[in-house]
Amino acid sequence: MVIDEVCGAIVRGDSVKLSSFATFQVREKKERIGRNPKTGEEVPISPRRVMTFKASNVLKSRVLKGHTTRKVKGKTKP
């Protein structure tokens, strides 16, 4: 399946670009010092891998156009 291929590529750390939709990437984040918001105590945050999603300009335009169209027709939802 296509989804399995995309997931496999992301797990391997490859960048996946779906034309006119988005790009998925894995980024390496370094260790850093964070703060516990409840206690104010400084705590180390371990290095980790995170996935990022960046929508294409085509997708962004379609979402904005759809939102604007619904707003004009008075069908906006909260």
mmCIF file of the N, C-alpha and C atoms, coordinates in Angstrom:
data_MODEL
# 
_entry.id   MODEL 
# 
loop_
_atom_site.group_PDB 
_atom_site.id 
_atom_site.type_symbol 
_atom_site.label_atom_id 
_atom_site.label_alt_id 
_atom_site.label_comp_id 
_atom_site.label_asym_id 
_atom_site.label_entity_id 
_atom_site.label_seq_id 
_atom_site.pdbx_PDB_ins_code 
_atom_site.Cartn_x 
_atom_site.Cartn_y 
_atom_site.Cartn_z 
_atom_site.occupancy 
_atom_site.B_iso_or_equiv 
_atom_site.pdbx_formal_charge 
_atom_site.auth_seq_id 
_atom_site.auth_comp_id 
_atom_site.auth_asym_id 
_atom_site.auth_atom_id 
_atom_site.pdbx_PDB_model_num 
ATOM 1   N N  . MET A 1 1  ? 0.819   -1.189 0.000  1.00 0.00 ? 1  MET A N  1 
ATOM 2   C CA . MET A 1 1  ? 0.000   0.000  0.000  1.00 0.00 ? 1  MET A CA 1 
ATOM 3   C C  . MET A 1 1  ? 0.866   1.258  0.000  1.00 0.00 ? 1  MET A C  1 
ATOM 4   N N  . VAL A 1 2  ? 0.325   2.313  -0.491 1.00 0.00 ? 2  VAL A N  1 
ATOM 5   C CA . VAL A 1 2  ? 1.051   3.583  -0.556 1.00 0.00 ? 2  VAL A CA 1 
ATOM 6   C C  . VAL A 1 2  ? 1.368   4.100  0.843  1.00 0.00 ? 2  VAL A C  1 
ATOM 7   N N  . ILE A 1 3  ? 0.402   4.006  1.741  1.00 0.00 ? 3  ILE A N  1 
ATOM 8   C CA . ILE A 1 3  ? 0.604   4.496  3.108  1.00 0.00 ? 3  ILE A CA 1 
ATOM 9   C C  . ILE A 1 3  ? 1.756   3.755  3.778  1.00 0.00 ? 3  ILE A C  1 
ATOM 10  N N  . ASP A 1 4  ? 1.847   2.446  3.568  1.00 0.00 ? 4  ASP A N  1 
ATOM 11  C CA . ASP A 1 4  ? 2.941   1.666  4.149  1.00 0.00 ? 4  ASP A CA 1 
ATOM 12  C C  . ASP A 1 4  ? 4.291   2.136  3.621  1.00 0.00 ? 4  ASP A C  1 
ATOM 13  N N  . GLU A 1 5  ? 4.367   2.445  2.339  1.00 0.00 ? 5  GLU A N  1 
ATOM 14  C CA . GLU A 1 5  ? 5.614   2.939  1.742  1.00 0.00 ? 5  GLU A CA 1 
ATOM 15  C C  . GLU A 1 5  ? 6.002   4.294  2.328  1.00 0.00 ? 5  GLU A C  1 
ATOM 16  N N  . VAL A 1 6  ? 5.029   5.177  2.464  1.00 0.00 ? 6  VAL A N  1 
ATOM 17  C CA . VAL A 1 6  ? 5.288   6.506  3.037  1.00 0.00 ? 6  VAL A CA 1 
ATOM 18  C C  . VAL A 1 6  ? 5.763   6.358  4.477  1.00 0.00 ? 6  VAL A C  1 
ATOM 19  N N  . CYS A 1 7  ? 5.074   5.548  5.266  1.00 0.00 ? 7  CYS A N  1 
ATOM 20  C CA . CYS A 1 7  ? 5.462   5.330  6.661  1.00 0.00 ? 7  CYS A CA 1 
ATOM 21  C C  . CYS A 1 7  ? 6.862   4.733  6.762  1.00 0.00 ? 7  CYS A C  1 
ATOM 22  N N  . GLY A 1 8  ? 7.157   3.760  5.920  1.00 0.00 ? 8  GLY A N  1 
ATOM 23  C CA . GLY A 1 8  ? 8.479   3.141  5.924  1.00 0.00 ? 8  GLY A CA 1 
ATOM 24  C C  . GLY A 1 8  ? 9.582   4.136  5.615  1.00 0.00 ? 8  GLY A C  1 
ATOM 25  N N  . ALA A 1 9  ? 9.344   5.001  4.649  1.00 0.00 ? 9  ALA A N  1 
ATOM 26  C CA . ALA A 1 9  ? 10.339  6.017  4.286  1.00 0.00 ? 9  ALA A CA 1 
ATOM 27  C C  . ALA A 1 9  ? 10.560  6.993  5.432  1.00 0.00 ? 9  ALA A C  1 
ATOM 28  N N  . ILE A 1 10 ? 9.494   7.397  6.088  1.00 0.00 ? 10 ILE A N  1 
ATOM 29  C CA . ILE A 1 10 ? 9.616   8.333  7.211  1.00 0.00 ? 10 ILE A CA 1 
ATOM 30  C C  . ILE A 1 10 ? 10.374  7.684  8.361  1.00 0.00 ? 10 ILE A C  1 
ATOM 31  N N  . VAL A 1 11 ? 10.078  6.426  8.661  1.00 0.00 ? 11 VAL A N  1 
ATOM 32  C CA . VAL A 1 11 ? 10.775  5.706  9.731  1.00 0.00 ? 11 VAL A CA 1 
ATOM 33  C C  . VAL A 1 11 ? 12.268  5.612  9.430  1.00 0.00 ? 11 VAL A C  1 
ATOM 34  N N  . ARG A 1 12 ? 12.625  5.408  8.163  1.00 0.00 ? 12 ARG A N  1 
ATOM 35  C CA . ARG A 1 12 ? 14.038  5.344  7.763  1.00 0.00 ? 12 ARG A CA 1 
ATOM 36  C C  . ARG A 1 12 ? 14.708  6.711  7.829  1.00 0.00 ? 12 ARG A C  1 
ATOM 37  N N  . GLY A 1 13 ? 13.928  7.769  7.973  1.00 0.00 ? 13 GLY A N  1 
ATOM 38  C CA . GLY A 1 13 ? 14.496  9.114  8.038  1.00 0.00 ? 13 GLY A CA 1 
ATOM 39  C C  . GLY A 1 13 ? 14.512  9.823  6.702  1.00 0.00 ? 13 GLY A C  1 
ATOM 40  N N  . ASP A 1 14 ? 13.879  9.226  5.696  1.00 0.00 ? 14 ASP A N  1 
ATOM 41  C CA . ASP A 1 14 ? 13.816  9.855  4.375  1.00 0.00 ? 14 ASP A CA 1 
ATOM 42  C C  . ASP A 1 14 ? 12.756  10.951 4.366  1.00 0.00 ? 14 ASP A C  1 
ATOM 43  N N  . SER A 1 15 ? 12.945  11.925 3.491  1.00 0.00 ? 15 SER A N  1 
ATOM 44  C CA . SER A 1 15 ? 11.954  12.964 3.270  1.00 0.00 ? 15 SER A CA 1 
ATOM 45  C C  . SER A 1 15 ? 10.952  12.448 2.242  1.00 0.00 ? 15 SER A C  1 
ATOM 46  N N  . VAL A 1 16 ? 9.661   12.698 2.477  1.00 0.00 ? 16 VAL A N  1 
ATOM 47  C CA . VAL A 1 16 ? 8.616   12.249 1.551  1.00 0.00 ? 16 VAL A CA 1 
ATOM 48  C C  . VAL A 1 16 ? 7.848   13.470 1.067  1.00 0.00 ? 16 VAL A C  1 
ATOM 49  N N  . LYS A 1 17 ? 7.866   13.684 -0.256 1.00 0.00 ? 17 LYS A N  1 
ATOM 50  C CA . LYS A 1 17 ? 7.137   14.804 -0.837 1.00 0.00 ? 17 LYS A CA 1 
ATOM 51  C C  . LYS A 1 17 ? 5.984   14.260 -1.668 1.00 0.00 ? 17 LYS A C  1 
ATOM 52  N N  . LEU A 1 18 ? 4.777   14.684 -1.319 1.00 0.00 ? 18 LEU A N  1 
ATOM 53  C CA . LEU A 1 18 ? 3.588   14.335 -2.081 1.00 0.00 ? 18 LEU A CA 1 
ATOM 54  C C  . LEU A 1 18 ? 3.199   15.592 -2.850 1.00 0.00 ? 18 LEU A C  1 
ATOM 55  N N  . SER A 1 19 ? 3.428   15.574 -4.140 1.00 0.00 ? 19 SER A N  1 
ATOM 56  C CA . SER A 1 19 ? 3.246   16.750 -4.981 1.00 0.00 ? 19 SER A CA 1 
ATOM 57  C C  . SER A 1 19 ? 1.869   17.379 -4.791 1.00 0.00 ? 19 SER A C  1 
ATOM 58  N N  . SER A 1 20 ? 1.848   18.676 -4.683 1.00 0.00 ? 20 SER A N  1 
ATOM 59  C CA . SER A 1 20 ? 0.632   19.483 -4.491 1.00 0.00 ? 20 SER A CA 1 
ATOM 60  C C  . SER A 1 20 ? -0.077  19.191 -3.171 1.00 0.00 ? 20 SER A C  1 
ATOM 61  N N  . PHE A 1 21 ? 0.595   18.484 -2.259 1.00 0.00 ? 21 PHE A N  1 
ATOM 62  C CA . PHE A 1 21 ? -0.016  18.201 -0.960 1.00 0.00 ? 21 PHE A CA 1 
ATOM 63  C C  . PHE A 1 21 ? 0.887   18.661 0.182  1.00 0.00 ? 21 PHE A C  1 
ATOM 64  N N  . ALA A 1 22 ? 2.007   17.958 0.387  1.00 0.00 ? 22 ALA A N  1 
ATOM 65  C CA . ALA A 1 22 ? 2.858   18.296 1.525  1.00 0.00 ? 22 ALA A CA 1 
ATOM 66  C C  . ALA A 1 22 ? 4.180   17.549 1.469  1.00 0.00 ? 22 ALA A C  1 
ATOM 67  N N  . THR A 1 23 ? 5.077   17.942 2.378  1.00 0.00 ? 23 THR A N  1 
ATOM 68  C CA . THR A 1 23 ? 6.344   17.252 2.568  1.00 0.00 ? 23 THR A CA 1 
ATOM 69  C C  . THR A 1 23 ? 6.422   16.806 4.024  1.00 0.00 ? 23 THR A C  1 
ATOM 70  N N  . PHE A 1 24 ? 6.799   15.542 4.225  1.00 0.00 ? 24 PHE A N  1 
ATOM 71  C CA . PHE A 1 24 ? 7.017   14.993 5.557  1.00 0.00 ? 24 PHE A CA 1 
ATOM 72  C C  . PHE A 1 24 ? 8.521   14.794 5.714  1.00 0.00 ? 24 PHE A C  1 
ATOM 73  N N  . GLN A 1 25 ? 9.067   15.226 6.851  1.00 0.00 ? 25 GLN A N  1 
ATOM 74  C CA . GLN A 1 25 ? 10.492  15.064 7.109  1.00 0.00 ? 25 GLN A CA 1 
ATOM 75  C C  . GLN A 1 25 ? 10.700  14.641 8.554  1.00 0.00 ? 25 GLN A C  1 
ATOM 76  N N  . VAL A 1 26 ? 11.831  14.000 8.801  1.00 0.00 ? 26 VAL A N  1 
ATOM 77  C CA . VAL A 1 26 ? 12.233  13.672 10.158 1.00 0.00 ? 26 VAL A CA 1 
ATOM 78  C C  . VAL A 1 26 ? 13.396  14.584 10.511 1.00 0.00 ? 26 VAL A C  1 
ATOM 79  N N  . ARG A 1 27 ? 13.293  15.232 11.668 1.00 0.00 ? 27 ARG A N  1 
ATOM 80  C CA . ARG A 1 27 ? 14.360  16.115 12.142 1.00 0.00 ? 27 ARG A CA 1 
ATOM 81  C C  . ARG A 1 27 ? 14.944  15.550 13.426 1.00 0.00 ? 27 ARG A C  1 
ATOM 82  N N  . GLU A 1 28 ? 16.234  15.729 13.572 1.00 0.00 ? 28 GLU A N  1 
ATOM 83  C CA . GLU A 1 28 ? 16.916  15.333 14.800 1.00 0.00 ? 28 GLU A CA 1 
ATOM 84  C C  . GLU A 1 28 ? 16.952  16.547 15.723 1.00 0.00 ? 28 GLU A C  1 
ATOM 85  N N  . LYS A 1 29 ? 16.473  16.379 16.951 1.00 0.00 ? 29 LYS A N  1 
ATOM 86  C CA . LYS A 1 29 ? 16.520  17.467 17.926 1.00 0.00 ? 29 LYS A CA 1 
ATOM 87  C C  . LYS A 1 29 ? 17.589  17.129 18.955 1.00 0.00 ? 29 LYS A C  1 
ATOM 88  N N  . LYS A 1 30 ? 18.402  18.103 19.290 1.00 0.00 ? 30 LYS A N  1 
ATOM 89  C CA . LYS A 1 30 ? 19.485  17.904 20.247 1.00 0.00 ? 30 LYS A CA 1 
ATOM 90  C C  . LYS A 1 30 ? 18.953  17.923 21.676 1.00 0.00 ? 30 LYS A C  1 
ATOM 91  N N  . GLU A 1 31 ? 19.781  17.411 22.582 1.00 0.00 ? 31 GLU A N  1 
ATOM 92  C CA . GLU A 1 31 ? 19.440  17.484 23.995 1.00 0.00 ? 31 GLU A CA 1 
ATOM 93  C C  . GLU A 1 31 ? 19.441  18.949 24.419 1.00 0.00 ? 31 GLU A C  1 
ATOM 94  N N  . ARG A 1 32 ? 18.525  19.291 25.326 1.00 0.00 ? 32 ARG A N  1 
ATOM 95  C CA . ARG A 1 32 ? 18.472  20.669 25.806 1.00 0.00 ? 32 ARG A CA 1 
ATOM 96  C C  . ARG A 1 32 ? 17.879  20.680 27.208 1.00 0.00 ? 32 ARG A C  1 
ATOM 97  N N  . ILE A 1 33 ? 17.955  21.824 27.833 1.00 0.00 ? 33 ILE A N  1 
ATOM 98  C CA . ILE A 1 33 ? 17.385  21.993 29.162 1.00 0.00 ? 33 ILE A CA 1 
ATOM 99  C C  . ILE A 1 33 ? 16.002  22.617 29.018 1.00 0.00 ? 33 ILE A C  1 
ATOM 100 N N  . GLY A 1 34 ? 15.022  21.989 29.651 1.00 0.00 ? 34 GLY A N  1 
ATOM 101 C CA . GLY A 1 34 ? 13.659  22.515 29.658 1.00 0.00 ? 34 GLY A CA 1 
ATOM 102 C C  . GLY A 1 34 ? 13.271  22.883 31.076 1.00 0.00 ? 34 GLY A C  1 
ATOM 103 N N  . ARG A 1 35 ? 12.048  23.294 31.243 1.00 0.00 ? 35 ARG A N  1 
ATOM 104 C CA . ARG A 1 35 ? 11.582  23.681 32.567 1.00 0.00 ? 35 ARG A CA 1 
ATOM 105 C C  . ARG A 1 35 ? 10.206  23.064 32.821 1.00 0.00 ? 35 ARG A C  1 
ATOM 106 N N  . ASN A 1 36 ? 10.056  22.463 33.983 1.00 0.00 ? 36 ASN A N  1 
ATOM 107 C CA . ASN A 1 36 ? 8.765   21.928 34.393 1.00 0.00 ? 36 ASN A CA 1 
ATOM 108 C C  . ASN A 1 36 ? 7.866   23.128 34.715 1.00 0.00 ? 36 ASN A C  1 
ATOM 109 N N  . PRO A 1 37 ? 6.768   23.328 33.966 1.00 0.00 ? 37 PRO A N  1 
ATOM 110 C CA . PRO A 1 37 ? 5.944   24.521 34.184 1.00 0.00 ? 37 PRO A CA 1 
ATOM 111 C C  . PRO A 1 37 ? 5.252   24.544 35.552 1.00 0.00 ? 37 PRO A C  1 
ATOM 112 N N  . LYS A 1 38 ? 5.046   23.383 36.144 1.00 0.00 ? 38 LYS A N  1 
ATOM 113 C CA . LYS A 1 38 ? 4.364   23.330 37.438 1.00 0.00 ? 38 LYS A CA 1 
ATOM 114 C C  . LYS A 1 38 ? 5.293   23.700 38.591 1.00 0.00 ? 38 LYS A C  1 
ATOM 115 N N  . THR A 1 39 ? 6.543   23.205 38.526 1.00 0.00 ? 39 THR A N  1 
ATOM 116 C CA . THR A 1 39 ? 7.477   23.420 39.640 1.00 0.00 ? 39 THR A CA 1 
ATOM 117 C C  . THR A 1 39 ? 8.552   24.455 39.327 1.00 0.00 ? 39 THR A C  1 
ATOM 118 N N  . GLY A 1 40 ? 8.766   24.742 38.055 1.00 0.00 ? 40 GLY A N  1 
ATOM 119 C CA . GLY A 1 40 ? 9.832   25.664 37.672 1.00 0.00 ? 40 GLY A CA 1 
ATOM 120 C C  . GLY A 1 40 ? 11.200  25.006 37.641 1.00 0.00 ? 40 GLY A C  1 
ATOM 121 N N  . GLU A 1 41 ? 11.260  23.716 37.975 1.00 0.00 ? 41 GLU A N  1 
ATOM 122 C CA . GLU A 1 41 ? 12.522  22.982 38.015 1.00 0.00 ? 41 GLU A CA 1 
ATOM 123 C C  . GLU A 1 41 ? 13.061  22.762 36.602 1.00 0.00 ? 41 GLU A C  1 
ATOM 124 N N  . GLU A 1 42 ? 14.377  22.958 36.432 1.00 0.00 ? 42 GLU A N  1 
ATOM 125 C CA . GLU A 1 42 ? 15.014  22.685 35.143 1.00 0.00 ? 42 GLU A CA 1 
ATOM 126 C C  . GLU A 1 42 ? 15.197  21.178 34.998 1.00 0.00 ? 42 GLU A C  1 
ATOM 127 N N  . VAL A 1 43 ? 14.864  20.670 33.817 1.00 0.00 ? 43 VAL A N  1 
ATOM 128 C CA . VAL A 1 43 ? 14.997  19.238 33.554 1.00 0.00 ? 43 VAL A CA 1 
ATOM 129 C C  . VAL A 1 43 ? 15.624  19.041 32.178 1.00 0.00 ? 43 VAL A C  1 
ATOM 130 N N  . PRO A 1 44 ? 16.470  18.002 32.036 1.00 0.00 ? 44 PRO A N  1 
ATOM 131 C CA . PRO A 1 44 ? 17.048  17.740 30.717 1.00 0.00 ? 44 PRO A CA 1 
ATOM 132 C C  . PRO A 1 44 ? 16.010  17.097 29.792 1.00 0.00 ? 44 PRO A C  1 
ATOM 133 N N  . ILE A 1 45 ? 15.993  17.526 28.548 1.00 0.00 ? 45 ILE A N  1 
ATOM 134 C CA . ILE A 1 45 ? 15.131  16.930 27.530 1.00 0.00 ? 45 ILE A CA 1 
ATOM 135 C C  . ILE A 1 45 ? 16.042  16.141 26.608 1.00 0.00 ? 45 ILE A C  1 
ATOM 136 N N  . SER A 1 46 ? 15.779  14.853 26.494 1.00 0.00 ? 46 SER A N  1 
ATOM 137 C CA . SER A 1 46 ? 16.627  13.943 25.724 1.00 0.00 ? 46 SER A CA 1 
ATOM 138 C C  . SER A 1 46 ? 16.612  14.277 24.237 1.00 0.00 ? 46 SER A C  1 
ATOM 139 N N  . PRO A 1 47 ? 17.696  13.930 23.527 1.00 0.00 ? 47 PRO A N  1 
ATOM 140 C CA . PRO A 1 47 ? 17.674  14.094 22.067 1.00 0.00 ? 47 PRO A CA 1 
ATOM 141 C C  . PRO A 1 47 ? 16.633  13.151 21.478 1.00 0.00 ? 47 PRO A C  1 
ATOM 142 N N  . ARG A 1 48 ? 16.017  13.570 20.403 1.00 0.00 ? 48 ARG A N  1 
ATOM 143 C CA . ARG A 1 48 ? 14.971  12.737 19.811 1.00 0.00 ? 48 ARG A CA 1 
ATOM 144 C C  . ARG A 1 48 ? 14.765  13.076 18.351 1.00 0.00 ? 48 ARG A C  1 
ATOM 145 N N  . ARG A 1 49 ? 13.995  12.238 17.694 1.00 0.00 ? 49 ARG A N  1 
ATOM 146 C CA . ARG A 1 49 ? 13.612  12.470 16.296 1.00 0.00 ? 49 ARG A CA 1 
ATOM 147 C C  . ARG A 1 49 ? 12.151  12.892 16.283 1.00 0.00 ? 49 ARG A C  1 
ATOM 148 N N  . VAL A 1 50 ? 11.834  13.909 15.489 1.00 0.00 ? 50 VAL A N  1 
ATOM 149 C CA . VAL A 1 50 ? 10.451  14.366 15.355 1.00 0.00 ? 50 VAL A CA 1 
ATOM 150 C C  . VAL A 1 50 ? 10.090  14.440 13.881 1.00 0.00 ? 50 VAL A C  1 
ATOM 151 N N  . MET A 1 51 ? 8.815   14.216 13.592 1.00 0.00 ? 51 MET A N  1 
ATOM 152 C CA . MET A 1 51 ? 8.347   14.315 12.214 1.00 0.00 ? 51 MET A CA 1 
ATOM 153 C C  . MET A 1 51 ? 7.745   15.696 12.004 1.00 0.00 ? 51 MET A C  1 
ATOM 154 N N  . THR A 1 52 ? 8.054   16.305 10.858 1.00 0.00 ? 52 THR A N  1 
ATOM 155 C CA . THR A 1 52 ? 7.463   17.590 10.515 1.00 0.00 ? 52 THR A CA 1 
ATOM 156 C C  . THR A 1 52 ? 6.596   17.427 9.274  1.00 0.00 ? 52 THR A C  1 
ATOM 157 N N  . PHE A 1 53 ? 5.578   18.266 9.187  1.00 0.00 ? 53 PHE A N  1 
ATOM 158 C CA . PHE A 1 53 ? 4.643   18.279 8.064  1.00 0.00 ? 53 PHE A CA 1 
ATOM 159 C C  . PHE A 1 53 ? 4.618   19.703 7.547  1.00 0.00 ? 53 PHE A C  1 
ATOM 160 N N  . LYS A 1 54 ? 4.919   19.876 6.270  1.00 0.00 ? 54 LYS A N  1 
ATOM 161 C CA . LYS A 1 54 ? 4.860   21.205 5.672  1.00 0.00 ? 54 LYS A CA 1 
ATOM 162 C C  . LYS A 1 54 ? 3.903   21.144 4.486  1.00 0.00 ? 54 LYS A C  1 
ATOM 163 N N  . ALA A 1 55 ? 2.790   21.853 4.619  1.00 0.00 ? 55 ALA A N  1 
ATOM 164 C CA . ALA A 1 55 ? 1.788   21.875 3.553  1.00 0.00 ? 55 ALA A CA 1 
ATOM 165 C C  . ALA A 1 55 ? 2.331   22.623 2.342  1.00 0.00 ? 55 ALA A C  1 
ATOM 166 N N  . SER A 1 56 ? 1.980   22.145 1.153  1.00 0.00 ? 56 SER A N  1 
ATOM 167 C CA . SER A 1 56 ? 2.397   22.821 -0.081 1.00 0.00 ? 56 SER A CA 1 
ATOM 168 C C  . SER A 1 56 ? 1.580   24.091 -0.264 1.00 0.00 ? 56 SER A C  1 
ATOM 169 N N  . ASN A 1 57 ? 2.072   24.978 -1.106 1.00 0.00 ? 57 ASN A N  1 
ATOM 170 C CA . ASN A 1 57 ? 1.337   26.206 -1.406 1.00 0.00 ? 57 ASN A CA 1 
ATOM 171 C C  . ASN A 1 57 ? 0.000   25.895 -2.070 1.00 0.00 ? 57 ASN A C  1 
ATOM 172 N N  . VAL A 1 58 ? -0.044  24.831 -2.872 1.00 0.00 ? 58 VAL A N  1 
ATOM 173 C CA . VAL A 1 58 ? -1.295  24.427 -3.522 1.00 0.00 ? 58 VAL A CA 1 
ATOM 174 C C  . VAL A 1 58 ? -2.332  24.058 -2.458 1.00 0.00 ? 58 VAL A C  1 
ATOM 175 N N  . LEU A 1 59 ? -1.936  23.254 -1.483 1.00 0.00 ? 59 LEU A N  1 
ATOM 176 C CA . LEU A 1 59 ? -2.854  22.851 -0.422 1.00 0.00 ? 59 LEU A CA 1 
ATOM 177 C C  . LEU A 1 59 ? -3.297  24.056 0.402  1.00 0.00 ? 59 LEU A C  1 
ATOM 178 N N  . LYS A 1 60 ? -2.351  24.916 0.755  1.00 0.00 ? 60 LYS A N  1 
ATOM 179 C CA . LYS A 1 60 ? -2.690  26.112 1.529  1.00 0.00 ? 60 LYS A CA 1 
ATOM 180 C C  . LYS A 1 60 ? -3.710  26.970 0.793  1.00 0.00 ? 60 LYS A C  1 
ATOM 181 N N  . SER A 1 61 ? -3.518  27.147 -0.507 1.00 0.00 ? 61 SER A N  1 
ATOM 182 C CA . SER A 1 61 ? -4.448  27.954 -1.310 1.00 0.00 ? 61 SER A CA 1 
ATOM 183 C C  . SER A 1 61 ? -5.839  27.329 -1.343 1.00 0.00 ? 61 SER A C  1 
ATOM 184 N N  . ARG A 1 62 ? -5.895  26.015 -1.508 1.00 0.00 ? 62 ARG A N  1 
ATOM 185 C CA . ARG A 1 62 ? -7.199  25.335 -1.568 1.00 0.00 ? 62 ARG A CA 1 
ATOM 186 C C  . ARG A 1 62 ? -7.938  25.431 -0.242 1.00 0.00 ? 62 ARG A C  1 
ATOM 187 N N  . VAL A 1 63 ? -7.206  25.304 0.858  1.00 0.00 ? 63 VAL A N  1 
ATOM 188 C CA . VAL A 1 63 ? -7.833  25.418 2.174  1.00 0.00 ? 63 VAL A CA 1 
ATOM 189 C C  . VAL A 1 63 ? -8.369  26.835 2.375  1.00 0.00 ? 63 VAL A C  1 
ATOM 190 N N  . LEU A 1 64 ? -7.566  27.829 2.035  1.00 0.00 ? 64 LEU A N  1 
ATOM 191 C CA . LEU A 1 64 ? -7.994  29.221 2.181  1.00 0.00 ? 64 LEU A CA 1 
ATOM 192 C C  . LEU A 1 64 ? -9.191  29.516 1.288  1.00 0.00 ? 64 LEU A C  1 
ATOM 193 N N  . LYS A 1 65 ? -9.152  29.029 0.059  1.00 0.00 ? 65 LYS A N  1 
ATOM 194 C CA . LYS A 1 65 ? -10.258 29.253 -0.875 1.00 0.00 ? 65 LYS A CA 1 
ATOM 195 C C  . LYS A 1 65 ? -11.538 28.607 -0.351 1.00 0.00 ? 65 LYS A C  1 
ATOM 196 N N  . GLY A 1 66 ? -11.433 27.390 0.163  1.00 0.00 ? 66 GLY A N  1 
ATOM 197 C CA . GLY A 1 66 ? -12.595 26.704 0.722  1.00 0.00 ? 66 GLY A CA 1 
ATOM 198 C C  . GLY A 1 66 ? -13.158 27.428 1.927  1.00 0.00 ? 66 GLY A C  1 
ATOM 199 N N  . HIS A 1 67 ? -12.280 27.953 2.769  1.00 0.00 ? 67 HIS A N  1 
ATOM 200 C CA . HIS A 1 67 ? -12.708 28.692 3.956  1.00 0.00 ? 67 HIS A CA 1 
ATOM 201 C C  . HIS A 1 67 ? -13.408 29.983 3.547  1.00 0.00 ? 67 HIS A C  1 
ATOM 202 N N  . THR A 1 68 ? -12.838 30.693 2.587  1.00 0.00 ? 68 THR A N  1 
ATOM 203 C CA . THR A 1 68 ? -13.410 31.949 2.112  1.00 0.00 ? 68 THR A CA 1 
ATOM 204 C C  . THR A 1 68 ? -14.764 31.705 1.464  1.00 0.00 ? 68 THR A C  1 
ATOM 205 N N  . THR A 1 69 ? -14.876 30.650 0.662  1.00 0.00 ? 69 THR A N  1 
ATOM 206 C CA . THR A 1 69 ? -16.134 30.325 -0.010 1.00 0.00 ? 69 THR A CA 1 
ATOM 207 C C  . THR A 1 69 ? -17.224 30.020 1.013  1.00 0.00 ? 69 THR A C  1 
ATOM 208 N N  . ARG A 1 70 ? -16.900 29.222 2.028  1.00 0.00 ? 70 ARG A N  1 
ATOM 209 C CA . ARG A 1 70 ? -17.888 28.889 3.060  1.00 0.00 ? 70 ARG A CA 1 
ATOM 210 C C  . ARG A 1 70 ? -18.290 30.123 3.843  1.00 0.00 ? 70 ARG A C  1 
ATOM 211 N N  . LYS A 1 71 ? -17.333 31.012 4.104  1.00 0.00 ? 71 LYS A N  1 
ATOM 212 C CA . LYS A 1 71 ? -17.611 32.221 4.870  1.00 0.00 ? 71 LYS A CA 1 
ATOM 213 C C  . LYS A 1 71 ? -18.577 33.124 4.102  1.00 0.00 ? 71 LYS A C  1 
ATOM 214 N N  . VAL A 1 72 ? -18.361 33.259 2.793  1.00 0.00 ? 72 VAL A N  1 
ATOM 215 C CA . VAL A 1 72 ? -19.210 34.095 1.955  1.00 0.00 ? 72 VAL A CA 1 
ATOM 216 C C  . VAL A 1 72 ? -20.629 33.535 1.900  1.00 0.00 ? 72 VAL A C  1 
ATOM 217 N N  . LYS A 1 73 ? -20.749 32.221 1.835  1.00 0.00 ? 73 LYS A N  1 
ATOM 218 C CA . LYS A 1 73 ? -22.068 31.588 1.761  1.00 0.00 ? 73 LYS A CA 1 
ATOM 219 C C  . LYS A 1 73 ? -22.769 31.546 3.119  1.00 0.00 ? 73 LYS A C  1 
ATOM 220 N N  . GLY A 1 74 ? -22.065 31.972 4.172  1.00 0.00 ? 74 GLY A N  1 
ATOM 221 C CA . GLY A 1 74 ? -22.673 31.971 5.497  1.00 0.00 ? 74 GLY A CA 1 
ATOM 222 C C  . GLY A 1 74 ? -22.713 30.618 6.158  1.00 0.00 ? 74 GLY A C  1 
ATOM 223 N N  . LYS A 1 75 ? -21.859 29.728 5.718  1.00 0.00 ? 75 LYS A N  1 
ATOM 224 C CA . LYS A 1 75 ? -21.843 28.375 6.278  1.00 0.00 ? 75 LYS A CA 1 
ATOM 225 C C  . LYS A 1 75 ? -20.638 28.142 7.179  1.00 0.00 ? 75 LYS A C  1 
ATOM 226 N N  . THR A 1 76 ? -20.103 29.179 7.787  1.00 0.00 ? 76 THR A N  1 
ATOM 227 C CA . THR A 1 76 ? -18.939 28.978 8.642  1.00 0.00 ? 76 THR A CA 1 
ATOM 228 C C  . THR A 1 76 ? -19.346 28.208 9.883  1.00 0.00 ? 76 THR A C  1 
ATOM 229 N N  . LYS A 1 77 ? -18.435 27.367 10.329 1.00 0.00 ? 77 LYS A N  1 
ATOM 230 C CA . LYS A 1 77 ? -18.664 26.576 11.530 1.00 0.00 ? 77 LYS A CA 1 
ATOM 231 C C  . LYS A 1 77 ? -17.708 27.068 12.600 1.00 0.00 ? 77 LYS A C  1 
ATOM 232 N N  . PRO A 1 78 ? -18.129 27.066 13.847 1.00 0.00 ? 78 PRO A N  1 
ATOM 233 C CA . PRO A 1 78 ? -17.247 27.535 14.936 1.00 0.00 ? 78 PRO A CA 1 
ATOM 234 C C  . PRO A 1 78 ? -16.048 26.644 15.121 1.00 0.00 ? 78 PRO A C  1 
# 
